[in-house]
Amino acid sequence: MTAISPKNKIAIAGGGLLGRLLAWRLSRQGLNITLFDAGSLAVPAGASWTAAGMISPLSELVHSEPKIYQLCRRSLNVCEAWAAQLEAQVGRPVSFRRAGSLLVAHGRDRTELQMFARELHSKLPRESATDVQPLDRAGLQALEPALERFESGIYLRDEGDIDNRRLLPALLDALRRQRVTLHEHTAVECKGHTVACEDAEYRFDFVIDCRGLGARNVIEGLRGVRGEVLVVETSEVQLTRPVRLLHPRYQLYAVPRSDGRTVIGATEIESEDLSPISVRSTMELTSALYSLHPAFAEARIVETRVNCRPATMDNLPCIQCEPGLVRVNGLYRHGYLLAPALLEQVEQHIAQQLEVA
């Protein structure tokens, strides 16, 4: 993007993960960036604040298109480099971890593990086959001693995760340091070269619309998919990487944080209901967590989170381009997996458009 003038003014609508990353990356290139968000930037309302922050291309390959896997692999590499840059800039960790993840199942559900392995190997590129490692009890214990109840598992070597509750505030701090113009509690509509607020209209060289469900009126078929998360706290269970528990009805994930807390979730509900987590979901999540390790029974539930992921009809990301405007949406449950790779595509499109102009 060296051919683009620093005088170019770029508007970004939506201050979630993708919007912040775009504002951070583009402003580092010297562009004049204005970021709009309909809610609070300190406590984002979108799914990126609720998520567990897993960057798990192998886990998602079983349920997703190969295109998603390729984008996720790219994101994993990019995210590692960007996390280091951001930590150096703001002087505090964002807790990016690339220690892989583990899949386990109880004896009665062993077929779930076998089916997952077969499906994964049928889709996995040959050069990535070594990233999937079957484990016996000894191998599992060597990686995660806390999983002593399980006879076997699968180690997905090349996966990562990042602490969203550290990353998003760090990005906001970086934007302020880079003198990005920030407008929070400001709902907007976007069209080519223009951002319209309730009482004003602003002209820009380019507009990027990444408002998630806020853009449902301009993206056909965009819907919300409800997800529910618990955060528990205990010093009695020590995990060092994300763990997924396979079950016929759901896949529980448990993502350990550095402060003794663990983010757990599994629910995916075709609903845009944002009311608090249900009793049923709470019971299923905590029961599955207890079966992962009995000491979780004494863990304290310190937070519950509910949000809706923006999804298209085919659950694939959507990039729509027109003169002076690009819309990026439909990241579904792949926000942290896809955002860095999609951002690179948006950067290239902006560079082409502004160079032509």
MONOR-V436434 format. One record per pair of residues at least 4 apart in sequence whose C-alpha atoms are under 6 Angstrom apart, sorted by the first residue. I is the first residue (numbers start at 1). J is the second residue. D is the distance in whole Angstrom. If there is no record, write none. Layout:
I,J,D ; I,J,D
This chain:
1,351,6 ; 6,30,5 ; 6,31,5 ; 8,31,6 ; 9,32,5 ; 9,204,5 ; 9,205,5 ; 10,33,5 ; 10,204,6 ; 10,205,6 ; 10,206,5 ; 10,207,6 ; 11,33,6 ; 11,34,5 ; 11,35,6 ; 11,207,5 ; 12,35,5 ; 12,207,6 ; 12,208,5 ; 13,36,5 ; 13,209,5 ; 13,210,6 ; 13,211,6 ; 14,19,5 ; 14,36,6 ; 14,37,5 ; 14,210,5 ; 14,211,4 ; 15,19,5 ; 15,20,6 ; 15,37,5 ; 17,48,6 ; 18,339,6 ; 20,24,6 ; 22,26,6 ; 23,27,6 ; 24,175,6 ; 26,31,6 ; 27,31,5 ; 33,180,5 ; 34,180,6 ; 34,181,5 ; 34,182,6 ; 35,182,5 ; 36,183,5 ; 36,184,6 ; 37,184,5 ; 37,185,6 ; 37,186,6 ; 38,184,6 ; 38,185,4 ; 38,186,4 ; 38,187,4 ; 39,184,6 ; 39,185,4 ; 40,44,6 ; 40,184,6 ; 40,185,6 ; 44,49,6 ; 47,307,6 ; 47,309,6 ; 50,305,6 ; 53,161,5 ; 53,162,5 ; 53,163,6 ; 53,164,6 ; 53,336,6 ; 54,161,4 ; 55,160,5 ; 55,161,5 ; 55,336,6 ; 55,337,5 ; 56,159,5 ; 57,69,5 ; 57,72,5 ; 60,64,6 ; 61,69,6 ; 62,120,5 ; 71,341,6 ; 72,337,5 ; 72,338,6 ; 74,341,6 ; 75,79,6 ; 75,340,5 ; 75,341,5 ; 79,83,6 ; 87,91,5 ; 87,92,5 ; 87,93,5 ; 94,166,5 ; 94,167,5 ; 95,162,6 ; 95,163,6 ; 96,161,6 ; 96,162,4 ; 97,160,5 ; 97,161,5 ; 98,159,6 ; 98,160,4 ; 100,156,5 ; 100,157,4 ; 100,158,5 ; 100,159,4 ; 100,160,6 ; 101,156,5 ; 101,241,6 ; 101,242,5 ; 101,243,6 ; 102,154,6 ; 102,155,5 ; 102,243,5 ; 103,153,5 ; 103,154,5 ; 103,243,6 ; 103,244,5 ; 103,245,6 ; 104,153,5 ; 104,245,5 ; 105,109,6 ; 105,110,6 ; 105,245,6 ; 105,246,5 ; 111,115,6 ; 120,124,6 ; 131,156,6 ; 131,157,5 ; 131,158,6 ; 132,155,6 ; 132,156,5 ; 133,154,6 ; 133,155,5 ; 134,154,5 ; 135,139,5 ; 135,140,6 ; 135,152,5 ; 135,153,5 ; 135,154,6 ; 136,152,4 ; 137,151,5 ; 137,152,5 ; 140,144,6 ; 141,145,4 ; 164,168,6 ; 175,180,5 ; 176,180,6 ; 188,196,5 ; 188,197,5 ; 189,195,6 ; 189,196,5 ; 190,195,5 ; 192,323,6 ; 192,324,4 ; 192,325,5 ; 193,203,6 ; 193,204,5 ; 193,205,6 ; 193,206,5 ; 193,207,6 ; 193,324,5 ; 194,202,6 ; 194,203,5 ; 194,204,6 ; 195,201,6 ; 195,202,5 ; 196,201,4 ; 197,201,6 ; 206,324,5 ; 206,325,6 ; 207,325,5 ; 208,325,6 ; 208,326,5 ; 208,327,6 ; 209,327,5 ; 210,328,5 ; 210,329,6 ; 211,215,6 ; 212,310,6 ; 212,329,6 ; 213,310,6 ; 216,222,5 ; 221,312,6 ; 221,313,6 ; 222,311,6 ; 222,312,5 ; 223,310,6 ; 223,311,5 ; 224,272,5 ; 224,308,5 ; 224,309,5 ; 224,310,5 ; 225,269,6 ; 225,270,5 ; 225,271,5 ; 225,308,5 ; 225,309,5 ; 226,268,6 ; 226,269,5 ; 226,271,5 ; 226,272,6 ; 226,307,6 ; 226,308,4 ; 227,267,5 ; 227,268,5 ; 227,306,6 ; 227,307,6 ; 228,267,6 ; 228,305,6 ; 228,306,5 ; 229,264,6 ; 229,265,5 ; 229,304,6 ; 229,305,5 ; 230,263,6 ; 230,264,5 ; 230,303,6 ; 230,304,5 ; 231,262,6 ; 231,263,5 ; 231,301,6 ; 231,302,6 ; 231,303,5 ; 232,261,6 ; 232,262,5 ; 232,299,6 ; 232,300,5 ; 232,301,4 ; 232,302,6 ; 233,260,6 ; 233,261,4 ; 233,299,5 ; 233,300,5 ; 234,260,6 ; 234,299,5 ; 235,260,6 ; 242,254,6 ; 242,255,4 ; 243,253,6 ; 243,254,5 ; 244,252,5 ; 244,253,4 ; 245,251,6 ; 245,252,5 ; 246,251,5 ; 247,251,6 ; 251,266,6 ; 252,265,6 ; 252,266,5 ; 253,264,5 ; 253,265,6 ; 254,263,6 ; 254,264,5 ; 255,262,5 ; 255,263,5 ; 256,262,4 ; 257,261,5 ; 257,262,6 ; 281,285,6 ; 283,287,6 ; 290,294,5 ; 290,296,5 ; 290,297,6 ; 309,332,5 ; 310,330,5 ; 310,332,5 ; 311,315,5 ; 311,330,4 ; 311,332,5 ; 312,330,5 ; 317,329,6 ; 317,330,5 ; 317,331,5 ; 318,328,6 ; 318,329,5 ; 318,330,6 ; 319,327,6 ; 319,328,5 ; 320,326,6 ; 320,327,5 ; 321,326,4 ; 331,335,5 ; 334,338,6 ; 335,339,6 ; 339,343,6 ; 351,355,6
